[in-house]
Amino acid sequence: MNSDTPVAVLGGGSFGTVLANLMAEKGLSVRLWMRNADTVDEINRCSVNSRYLPGVTLAKSLVATDSLEEALKDVAVVFVAIPSGAFRDVIRQAAPLLSSDQMLVSTTKGIEAGTFCLMSQIIEQECPDARHGVLSGPNLAKEIARKQLTATVIASTDEQVRDQVQVLLHTSYFRVYASTDTYGVELGGTLKNIYAIAAGMSAALGMGENTKSMLMTRSLAEMSRFAVSLGANPFTFLGLAGVGDLIVTCMSPLSRNYRVGYALGEGKTLDQAVDALGEVAEGVNTLRLVKEKAESMDIYMPLVSGLYEVVFNHAPVKEVARGMMLNTQSTDVEFVLPRQEVQCS
């Protein structure tokens, strides 16, 4: 890929803007597509995205546009940072404008309602000839904007996709590791959003450090159990897209899902919590979908079941927690004992 070849980012939210700016600051030609014409004008005139990244000055070489055709023309790599609910619609619009040699990389951590498709699966369905990958890791947008050190994972079965994304995104403060487990990396980034809600809720209720530690550890066991049942590699969850993303999302008030959980823990309703956030919290949708999927596949997920009762059925948190502590005790680390010896955890 020539250094003059433009790169496109679809989605002008916090992460899409940060990702576009990171590459633009390296001297790359970057086009940022979004639907909101006012935000497009603000970025092009003032080099700011005041709604999603207030106080951050964007690189002059970052060009915003509300024309999908303009954004995708002659670009080599397209990063897609669209909320899961609109992801398929945007990919479907983009498909006729893409060529087979262009690379599509999803950064969206969510599941499509109605199909239980991950974003990479939507890309495969709508753009069957596209070379694609997924990007996931402990990547809070506002910290990346402040150039605080972090790392991420590019997962793809296509070596050239992995290599190209590493070249595009690597900086002195942003390191990119590679994986071939696209499904595991994507599921890790998606599932941790559920447990971030639980972590925010426990923080609002004043639960201790021991409780937080137990919650995160059992969350990791539960999410890896679910993902492996769907075909992911269990070792993926020991990396940045698994435990790394889980830790940061469960510990940081910058996490949108954590903030929703905190608001619920303070006694707000789900609608109030989501309205106050003003952004999409993928974990709310993911919680509902994963609970249904786990039940249909008979996968034991007590944290998901308990959190679902609290979030959607207004069950008292302390009663749900007490009930979970009375569950049958079993092995500590998932996959250490043979599956038939593991009752529940």
KOLDRENRO-624629 format. One record per residue: residue in three letters; x, y, z of N, C-alpha, C in turn. Coordinates in steps of 0.1 Angstrom, whole numbers, padded with zeros to 4 digits, always signed. Layout:
! residues N
ALAXYZXYZXYZ
...
***
This chain:
! residues 345
MET+0008-0012+0000+0000+0000+0000+0009+0012+0000
ASN+0006+0021-0009+0014+0034-0010+0010+0043+0001
SER+0019+0051+0006+0016+0060+0017+0006+0071+0014
ASP+0005+0073+0000-0005+0083-0004-0019+0078-0006
THR-0020+0064-0005-0033+0058-0007-0042+0061+0005
PRO-0054+0067+0003-0062+0071+0014-0068+0059+0021
VAL-0072+0061+0034-0078+0051+0042-0092+0057+0047
ALA-0102+0049+0048-0115+0053+0052-0119+0048+0066
VAL-0126+0056+0074-0132+0051+0086-0146+0055+0085
LEU-0155+0045+0087-0169+0047+0086-0174+0047+0101
GLY-0180+0059+0105-0185+0061+0118-0177+0072+0126
GLY-0185+0082+0129-0178+0094+0135-0181+0095+0150
GLY-0183+0083+0157-0183+0083+0171-0170+0085+0177
SER-0168+0082+0190-0156+0085+0197-0145+0076+0192
PHE-0147+0063+0190-0136+0054+0186-0133+0056+0171
GLY-0143+0058+0163-0140+0060+0149-0132+0073+0147
THR-0136+0083+0154-0128+0096+0153-0114+0095+0158
VAL-0112+0088+0169-0099+0086+0174-0090+0078+0165
LEU-0096+0067+0159-0088+0058+0150-0084+0066+0137
ALA-0094+0074+0132-0091+0082+0120-0080+0092+0123
ASN-0081+0099+0135-0071+0109+0139-0057+0103+0141
LEU-0057+0091+0147-0044+0084+0149-0036+0082+0136
MET-0043+0078+0126-0037+0076+0113-0034+0089+0106
ALA-0043+0099+0107-0040+0112+0101-0028+0119+0107
GLU-0026+0117+0120-0014+0123+0127-0001+0116+0122
LYS-0002+0105+0116+0010+0098+0110+0013+0103+0096
GLY+0004+0112+0091+0006+0118+0078-0002+0110+0067
LEU-0010+0101+0071-0018+0094+0061-0031+0102+0057
SER-0035+0100+0045-0047+0106+0040-0059+0098+0045
VAL-0067+0104+0054-0078+0097+0060-0092+0104+0058
ARG-0102+0096+0054-0115+0101+0052-0124+0095+0063
LEU-0131+0104+0070-0140+0099+0081-0154+0102+0077
TRP-0162+0091+0075-0176+0092+0070-0185+0092+0082
MET-0195+0100+0082-0206+0100+0092-0219+0106+0085
ARG-0230+0104+0091-0243+0109+0086-0245+0123+0089
ASN-0241+0128+0101-0244+0141+0106-0236+0152+0098
ALA-0243+0160+0090-0237+0170+0082-0231+0181+0091
ASP-0237+0184+0102-0232+0195+0111-0218+0191+0117
THR-0217+0178+0120-0205+0173+0126-0194+0173+0115
VAL-0198+0169+0103-0188+0169+0092-0183+0183+0090
ASP-0191+0193+0090-0187+0207+0088-0178+0211+0100
GLU-0182+0208+0112-0174+0211+0124-0160+0206+0123
ILE-0158+0193+0119-0145+0187+0118-0137+0194+0107
ASN-0143+0196+0095-0136+0202+0084-0132+0217+0087
ARG-0140+0224+0094-0137+0238+0096-0129+0240+0108
CYS-0132+0233+0119-0125+0236+0132-0116+0225+0137
SER-0116+0213+0130-0107+0202+0135-0111+0197+0148
VAL-0124+0196+0151-0129+0191+0164-0142+0183+0162
ASN-0144+0173+0171-0157+0166+0171-0162+0168+0185
SER-0169+0179+0187-0172+0184+0201-0182+0174+0208
ARG-0189+0167+0201-0199+0158+0207-0192+0146+0214
TYR-0183+0139+0206-0177+0127+0210-0163+0128+0216
LEU-0156+0139+0212-0142+0141+0217-0140+0155+0220
PRO-0147+0160+0230-0146+0175+0233-0131+0177+0238
GLY-0126+0189+0234-0113+0193+0239-0101+0187+0231
VAL-0104+0178+0221-0093+0172+0213-0092+0179+0200
THR-0081+0183+0196-0078+0189+0183-0074+0178+0173
LEU-0081+0177+0162-0079+0167+0152-0069+0172+0142
ALA-0062+0162+0136-0052+0165+0125-0058+0172+0113
LYS-0051+0181+0107-0056+0188+0096-0059+0180+0084
SER-0051+0169+0083-0052+0160+0071-0064+0150+0072
LEU-0071+0151+0084-0084+0143+0085-0095+0150+0079
VAL-0101+0144+0069-0112+0150+0061-0125+0142+0064
ALA-0135+0149+0068-0148+0143+0071-0158+0145+0059
THR-0167+0135+0057-0176+0136+0046-0189+0128+0050
ASP-0200+0133+0045-0213+0125+0046-0216+0118+0034
SER-0207+0117+0024-0209+0109+0012-0201+0096+0013
LEU-0208+0085+0013-0202+0072+0013-0194+0070+0001
GLU-0198+0074-0010-0191+0072-0023-0178+0079-0022
GLU-0178+0092-0017-0166+0100-0016-0156+0093-0006
ALA-0161+0088+0005-0153+0082+0015-0146+0070+0010
LEU-0152+0062+0002-0147+0049-0002-0139+0049-0015
LYS-0139+0059-0022-0133+0060-0036-0118+0058-0034
ASP-0113+0047-0041-0098+0044-0042-0091+0042-0029
VAL-0098+0039-0018-0092+0036-0005-0087+0021-0005
ALA-0077+0018+0003-0072+0005+0004-0078-0003+0015
VAL-0080+0004+0027-0085-0002+0039-0096+0006+0044
VAL-0107-0001+0048-0119+0006+0054-0121+0001+0068
PHE-0120+0009+0078-0123+0006+0092-0138+0009+0094
VAL-0145+0000+0100-0160+0002+0102-0163+0003+0117
ALA-0166+0015+0121-0169+0018+0136-0183+0022+0137
ILE-0192+0014+0133-0207+0017+0133-0213+0009+0144
PRO-0223+0014+0152-0230+0006+0162-0236-0006+0155
SER-0237-0017+0163-0242-0030+0157-0256-0029+0150
GLY-0265-0020+0156-0278-0019+0151-0279-0013+0137
ALA-0269-0006+0133-0268+0000+0119-0258-0006+0110
PHE-0250-0015+0116-0238-0020+0108-0242-0026+0095
ARG-0252-0035+0095-0255-0042+0082-0260-0032+0072
ASP-0268-0022+0076-0273-0013+0067-0262-0005+0060
VAL-0252-0001+0068-0241+0007+0062-0233-0002+0053
ILE-0230-0015+0057-0222-0024+0049-0229-0027+0036
ARG-0242-0028+0037-0250-0031+0024-0250-0019+0015
GLN-0250-0007+0020-0248+0005+0012-0235+0006+0006
ALA-0225+0002+0014-0211+0003+0009-0207-0007-0001
ALA-0213-0019-0001-0209-0030-0009-0208-0027-0024
PRO-0217-0020-0030-0216-0018-0045-0204-0008-0048
LEU-0199-0001-0037-0188+0009-0039-0175+0003-0037
LEU-0174-0010-0032-0162-0016-0028-0156-0025-0039
SER-0143-0027-0040-0137-0036-0049-0132-0048-0041
SER-0129-0059-0048-0125-0071-0041-0112-0070-0034
ASP-0103-0061-0038-0090-0059-0032-0090-0050-0020
GLN-0101-0043-0017-0102-0035-0005-0104-0043+0007
MET-0098-0039+0018-0099-0046+0031-0109-0039+0040
LEU-0117-0047+0047-0127-0042+0056-0123-0047+0070
VAL-0122-0038+0079-0119-0041+0093-0129-0036+0103
SER-0136-0045+0110-0147-0041+0119-0140-0037+0133
THR-0145-0026+0139-0141-0023+0152-0152-0024+0162
THR-0164-0028+0157-0176-0028+0165-0177-0040+0174
LYS-0180-0038+0186-0181-0048+0196-0196-0051+0200
GLY-0203-0058+0191-0217-0061+0194-0222-0072+0186
ILE-0235-0075+0187-0241-0086+0181-0254-0081+0174
GLU-0257-0086+0162-0269-0081+0155-0282-0088+0161
ALA-0291-0080+0165-0304-0086+0170-0311-0094+0159
GLY-0317-0105+0162-0325-0112+0152-0317-0123+0145
THR-0304-0121+0144-0296-0131+0136-0285-0137+0145
PHE-0281-0130+0156-0270-0133+0164-0257-0133+0156
CYS-0256-0125+0146-0244-0124+0138-0234-0114+0144
LEU-0222-0118+0144-0211-0108+0148-0209-0100+0135
MET-0201-0089+0137-0200-0080+0126-0191-0086+0114
SER-0182-0094+0117-0174-0101+0107-0183-0110+0098
GLN-0193-0116+0105-0202-0125+0098-0211-0117+0088
ILE-0215-0105+0093-0223-0096+0084-0215-0092+0072
ILE-0202-0089+0074-0193-0085+0063-0192-0097+0053
GLU-0191-0109+0058-0190-0121+0050-0203-0123+0042
GLN-0215-0120+0048-0227-0122+0041-0230-0111+0030
GLU-0227-0098+0034-0230-0087+0025-0219-0085+0015
CYS-0206-0088+0018-0195-0086+0009-0187-0099+0009
PRO-0192-0109+0003-0186-0123+0003-0172-0123-0002
ASP-0168-0114-0011-0155-0115-0017-0145-0106-0009
ALA-0149-0099+0001-0141-0089+0008-0130-0096+0017
ARG-0119-0090+0017-0108-0094+0027-0111-0087+0039
HIS-0112-0094+0051-0117-0087+0062-0110-0091+0075
GLY-0112-0083+0086-0106-0087+0099-0114-0079+0109
VAL-0110-0081+0122-0117-0074+0133-0106-0068+0142
LEU-0109-0057+0148-0099-0050+0157-0106-0049+0171
SER-0099-0054+0181-0105-0054+0195-0094-0054+0205
GLY-0096-0048+0216-0087-0047+0227-0091-0037+0238
PRO-0082-0035+0248-0085-0025+0258-0083-0011+0253
ASN-0092-0006+0246-0090+0007+0238-0101+0017+0241
LEU-0100+0023+0253-0109+0034+0256-0105+0046+0248
ALA-0114+0051+0240-0111+0062+0230-0105+0074+0236
LYS-0110+0079+0247-0105+0091+0253-0091+0090+0257
GLU-0087+0078+0262-0073+0076+0266-0064+0075+0254
ILE-0068+0069+0243-0060+0069+0231-0059+0083+0225
ALA-0069+0091+0226-0069+0105+0222-0058+0113+0230
ARG-0056+0109+0242-0046+0116+0251-0032+0109+0249
LYS-0031+0100+0240-0019+0093+0237-0013+0085+0249
GLN-0022+0079+0256-0018+0071+0267-0015+0057+0262
LEU-0005+0050+0266+0000+0037+0261-0011+0027+0261
THR-0013+0020+0250-0022+0008+0250-0019-0001+0238
ALA-0026-0012+0237-0024-0021+0226-0037-0027+0222
THR-0038-0033+0210-0050-0038+0205-0046-0051+0197
VAL-0056-0058+0192-0054-0070+0184-0062-0069+0170
ILE-0054-0072+0160-0061-0073+0147-0062-0088+0144
ALA-0074-0093+0142-0076-0107+0140-0081-0109+0126
SER-0075-0118+0118-0079-0122+0105-0072-0134+0100
THR-0079-0142+0092-0072-0154+0086-0064-0150+0074
ASP-0065-0137+0070-0057-0131+0059-0045-0124+0064
GLU-0033-0130+0061-0020-0124+0066-0018-0110+0062
GLN-0022-0107+0049-0020-0093+0044-0029-0083+0052
VAL-0041-0087+0055-0049-0078+0063-0042-0075+0077
ARG-0037-0086+0083-0031-0084+0096-0019-0075+0095
ASP-0011-0077+0085+0002-0069+0083-0002-0055+0080
GLN-0012-0053+0071-0015-0039+0067-0020-0031+0079
VAL-0029-0037+0087-0035-0030+0098-0024-0026+0108
GLN-0014-0036+0110-0003-0033+0120+0005-0021+0115
VAL+0007-0020+0102+0015-0009+0096+0007+0004+0098
LEU-0006+0004+0095-0014+0016+0095-0015+0022+0109
LEU-0017+0013+0119-0021+0018+0133-0009+0019+0143
HIS+0002+0013+0140+0013+0013+0150+0018+0027+0152
THR+0019+0031+0165+0025+0043+0168+0034+0041+0181
SER+0040+0052+0186+0048+0050+0198+0039+0048+0210
TYR+0026+0050+0209+0017+0048+0221+0006+0038+0218
PHE+0005+0032+0206-0005+0023+0202+0001+0011+0195
ARG+0001+0000+0201+0008-0012+0196-0003-0022+0191
VAL+0000-0029+0180-0010-0038+0174-0005-0052+0173
TYR-0011-0061+0180-0007-0075+0180-0017-0082+0170
ALA-0013-0094+0165-0020-0102+0155-0026-0115+0161
SER-0037-0119+0155-0043-0132+0158-0050-0137+0146
THR-0051-0150+0145-0059-0157+0135-0073-0160+0139
ASP-0076-0159+0153-0089-0163+0158-0099-0151+0158
THR-0104-0149+0146-0113-0138+0144-0125-0139+0153
TYR-0131-0150+0153-0143-0152+0161-0141-0150+0176
GLY-0130-0156+0181-0127-0154+0195-0124-0140+0199
VAL-0116-0133+0191-0113-0119+0194-0125-0110+0194
GLU-0134-0113+0184-0146-0105+0183-0156-0108+0194
LEU-0157-0121+0198-0166-0124+0209-0160-0119+0222
GLY-0147-0119+0224-0142-0113+0236-0145-0098+0238
GLY-0144-0091+0227-0147-0077+0228-0162-0074+0229
THR-0170-0083+0225-0185-0082+0226-0190-0086+0239
LEU-0185-0097+0244-0191-0103+0257-0187-0095+0269
LYS-0175-0089+0269-0171-0081+0281-0180-0070+0284
ASN-0187-0065+0274-0196-0053+0277-0207-0057+0287
ILE-0211-0070+0286-0221-0074+0296-0216-0073+0310
TYR-0204-0078+0312-0199-0078+0326-0194-0064+0331
ALA-0192-0055+0322-0189-0042+0326-0201-0035+0332
ILE-0213-0039+0328-0225-0034+0334-0226-0039+0349
ALA-0223-0052+0350-0223-0057+0364-0212-0051+0373
ALA-0201-0048+0367-0190-0041+0375-0194-0027+0379
GLY-0200-0020+0370-0204-0006+0373-0215-0007+0384
MET-0224-0016+0383-0234-0018+0393-0228-0021+0407
SER-0219-0030+0407-0212-0034+0420-0205-0022+0426
ALA-0199-0014+0418-0192-0002+0423-0201+0008+0429
ALA-0213+0010+0423-0223+0019+0428-0228+0014+0442
LEU-0229+0001+0443-0234-0005+0456-0223-0005+0467
GLY-0211-0001+0463-0201-0001+0474-0194-0014+0477
MET-0195-0023+0467-0189-0037+0470-0174-0036+0471
GLY-0168-0045+0478-0154-0044+0481-0145-0049+0469
GLU-0132-0048+0472-0122-0052+0461-0122-0067+0459
ASN-0125-0075+0470-0126-0089+0468-0137-0093+0459
THR-0148-0086+0461-0160-0088+0452-0157-0085+0438
LYS-0151-0073+0436-0148-0069+0422-0138-0080+0415
SER-0129-0084+0423-0119-0094+0417-0127-0107+0414
MET-0135-0112+0423-0143-0124+0420-0152-0122+0408
LEU-0158-0111+0407-0167-0108+0396-0160-0108+0382
MET-0148-0102+0382-0141-0102+0369-0136-0116+0365
THR-0131-0123+0375-0126-0136+0373-0136-0146+0368
ARG-0148-0146+0375-0159-0155+0371-0165-0150+0357
SER-0164-0137+0355-0168-0132+0342-0160-0138+0331
LEU-0147-0138+0333-0138-0144+0323-0140-0158+0320
ALA-0143-0166+0331-0146-0180+0330-0159-0182+0322
GLU-0169-0174+0325-0182-0175+0319-0181-0171+0304
MET-0175-0160+0300-0175-0156+0287-0166-0165+0278
SER-0156-0171+0283-0148-0180+0276-0155-0193+0274
ARG-0163-0197+0284-0171-0210+0283-0181-0208+0271
PHE-0187-0197+0271-0197-0194+0260-0190-0194+0247
ALA-0179-0186+0245-0173-0184+0233-0167-0198+0227
VAL-0161-0206+0236-0156-0218+0232-0167-0228+0227
SER-0178-0227+0233-0190-0235+0229-0194-0231+0215
LEU-0191-0219+0211-0194-0214+0197-0183-0215+0187
GLY-0171-0221+0192-0160-0224+0183-0148-0215+0185
ALA-0147-0207+0195-0135-0198+0197-0124-0206+0203
ASN-0112-0201+0202-0100-0207+0209-0100-0202+0223
PRO-0099-0210+0233-0099-0206+0247-0087-0197+0251
PHE-0076-0199+0244-0064-0191+0247-0065-0177+0243
THR-0074-0174+0234-0076-0160+0230-0080-0152+0242
PHE-0087-0158+0251-0093-0150+0262-0082-0147+0273
LEU-0070-0152+0271-0059-0148+0280-0052-0136+0275
GLY-0056-0131+0263-0049-0120+0257-0056-0107+0258
LEU-0052-0097+0250-0057-0084+0251-0072-0083+0248
ALA-0077-0091+0238-0091-0090+0235-0100-0097+0245
GLY-0094-0105+0254-0101-0112+0264-0100-0105+0277
VAL-0090-0110+0285-0089-0105+0299-0084-0090+0299
GLY-0077-0086+0288-0072-0072+0288-0084-0063+0286
ASP-0093-0065+0277-0104-0057+0275-0114-0058+0286
LEU-0116-0070+0292-0125-0072+0303-0120-0063+0315
ILE-0107-0063+0318-0102-0055+0330-0105-0040+0328
VAL-0102-0035+0317-0103-0020+0315-0118-0016+0315
THR-0126-0025+0309-0140-0021+0308-0148-0023+0321
CYS-0143-0032+0330-0149-0034+0343-0144-0025+0353
MET-0133-0017+0350-0127-0009+0361-0128+0006+0358
SER-0131+0010+0346-0130+0024+0342-0144+0031+0341
PRO-0145+0042+0347-0157+0050+0345-0158+0056+0331
LEU-0147+0055+0323-0148+0059+0309-0156+0050+0301
SER-0158+0037+0306-0165+0027+0298-0180+0030+0298
ARG-0186+0031+0287-0200+0034+0286-0209+0023+0293
ASN-0205+0011+0291-0213+0000+0298-0211+0000+0313
TYR-0200+0004+0318-0197+0005+0332-0206+0017+0337
ARG-0207+0028+0330-0215+0039+0334-0230+0036+0335
VAL-0235+0027+0325-0249+0023+0326-0251+0015+0338
GLY-0242+0005+0341-0243-0003+0353-0243+0005+0366
TYR-0234+0015+0366-0233+0024+0378-0246+0031+0381
ALA-0252+0036+0370-0265+0043+0371-0276+0034+0376
LEU-0276+0022+0371-0285+0012+0376-0283+0009+0391
GLY-0271+0008+0395-0268+0006+0409-0272+0017+0418
GLU-0273+0029+0412-0277+0041+0420-0293+0041+0420
GLY-0299+0032+0413-0314+0032+0414-0321+0037+0402
LYS-0314+0041+0392-0320+0046+0380-0326+0035+0372
THR-0336+0038+0364-0341+0027+0355-0332+0026+0343
LEU-0334+0015+0335-0326+0013+0323-0327+0024+0313
ASP-0339+0029+0311-0341+0040+0302-0334+0053+0306
GLN-0335+0055+0319-0328+0067+0325-0313+0066+0323
ALA-0308+0054+0326-0293+0052+0325-0288+0054+0311
VAL-0295+0048+0301-0291+0049+0287-0293+0063+0282
ASP-0304+0070+0286-0306+0084+0282-0295+0093+0287
ALA-0291+0091+0299-0281+0099+0305-0267+0097+0298
LEU-0265+0085+0293-0252+0082+0287-0251+0090+0274
GLY-0262+0091+0266-0262+0098+0253-0254+0091+0242
GLU-0249+0079+0244-0242+0071+0234-0248+0057+0235
VAL-0244+0049+0225-0248+0035+0225-0240+0027+0235
ALA-0246+0020+0243-0240+0010+0252-0243-0004+0247
GLU-0234-0010+0240-0237-0023+0233-0240-0034+0243
GLY-0235-0033+0255-0238-0043+0265-0252-0046+0268
VAL-0261-0036+0267-0275-0038+0271-0281-0047+0260
ASN-0279-0045+0248-0284-0053+0237-0278-0067+0238
THR-0265-0067+0240-0257-0080+0240-0262-0089+0252
LEU-0265-0083+0263-0270-0091+0274-0283-0099+0271
ARG-0292-0092+0264-0305-0099+0261-0302-0110+0251
LEU-0294-0107+0241-0291-0117+0230-0283-0129+0235
VAL-0273-0127+0244-0265-0138+0249-0273-0146+0258
LYS-0282-0140+0266-0290-0149+0275-0299-0158+0267
GLU-0305-0153+0257-0313-0162+0248-0305-0173+0241
LYS-0293-0169+0236-0285-0179+0230-0280-0189+0239
ALA-0276-0185+0251-0270-0195+0261-0281-0205+0265
GLU-0293-0200+0267-0304-0209+0271-0307-0219+0259
SER-0307-0214+0247-0310-0223+0236-0299-0233+0234
MET-0287-0230+0238-0276-0240+0237-0272-0247+0250
ASP-0280-0244+0260-0278-0250+0274-0264-0248+0279
ILE-0260-0235+0278-0247-0231+0283-0249-0224+0296
TYR-0242-0228+0307-0245-0223+0320-0238-0210+0322
MET-0246-0199+0323-0241-0185+0325-0248-0178+0336
PRO-0245-0181+0349-0252-0175+0360-0251-0160+0361
LEU-0240-0155+0357-0238-0140+0358-0247-0133+0348
VAL-0248-0138+0336-0257-0133+0326-0271-0134+0330
SER-0275-0146+0335-0289-0148+0340-0293-0138+0351
GLY-0284-0137+0361-0286-0128+0372-0287-0114+0368
LEU-0278-0109+0360-0278-0095+0355-0290-0092+0347
TYR-0294-0102+0339-0306-0100+0331-0318-0097+0340
GLU-0320-0105+0351-0331-0103+0360-0330-0089+0366
VAL-0319-0084+0369-0317-0071+0375-0321-0060+0365
VAL-0315-0061+0353-0316-0050+0343-0330-0050+0337
PHE-0336-0061+0333-0348-0061+0326-0361-0065+0334
ASN-0359-0072+0345-0370-0076+0354-0370-0069+0367
HIS-0361-0059+0369-0360-0051+0381-0359-0060+0394
ALA-0352-0071+0393-0349-0079+0405-0339-0072+0414
PRO-0341-0073+0427-0332-0067+0437-0318-0073+0435
VAL-0308-0064+0434-0294-0069+0432-0290-0078+0443
LYS-0292-0075+0456-0287-0083+0467-0293-0097+0467
GLU-0306-0097+0463-0312-0111+0463-0307-0119+0452
VAL-0304-0113+0440-0298-0121+0429-0284-0125+0433
ALA-0276-0116+0439-0263-0120+0443-0263-0131+0453
ARG-0272-0131+0462-0273-0141+0473-0276-0154+0466
GLY-0285-0154+0457-0289-0167+0450-0278-0173+0442
MET-0269-0164+0436-0258-0169+0429-0247-0175+0438
MET-0246-0170+0450-0236-0175+0459-0240-0189+0464
LEU-0253-0193+0463-0258-0206+0467-0257-0216+0456
ASN-0253-0212+0444-0252-0222+0433-0241-0233+0437
THR-0243-0244+0430-0233-0255+0432-0219-0251+0429
GLN-0209-0254+0438-0196-0250+0435-0189-0261+0427
SER-0180-0256+0418-0173-0265+0409-0159-0261+0407
THR-0153-0265+0396-0139-0262+0393-0136-0247+0392
ASP-0124-0242+0395-0121-0228+0394-0118-0224+0380
VAL-0108-0230+0374-0104-0226+0360-0111-0234+0350
GLU-0118-0228+0341-0125-0234+0330-0115-0242+0321
PHE-0120-0254+0316-0112-0263+0307-0101-0270+0314
VAL-0099-0269+0327-0089-0277+0334-0094-0291+0337
LEU-0106-0292+0342-0112-0305+0344-0120-0309+0331
PRO-0121-0322+0328-0129-0326+0317-0143-0321+0318
ARG-0149-0318+0306-0162-0311+0306-0172-0319+0314
GLN-0172-0332+0314-0182-0340+0321-0181-0339+0336
GLU-0169-0334+0341-0167-0333+0355-0171-0319+0360
VAL-0173-0310+0351-0177-0296+0355-0192-0295+0355
GLN-0197-0292+0368-0211-0291+0369-0216-0277+0366
CYS-0211-0268+0374-0214-0254+0372-0204-0246+0380
SER-0204-0233+0378-0194-0224+0385-0200-0211+0388
***
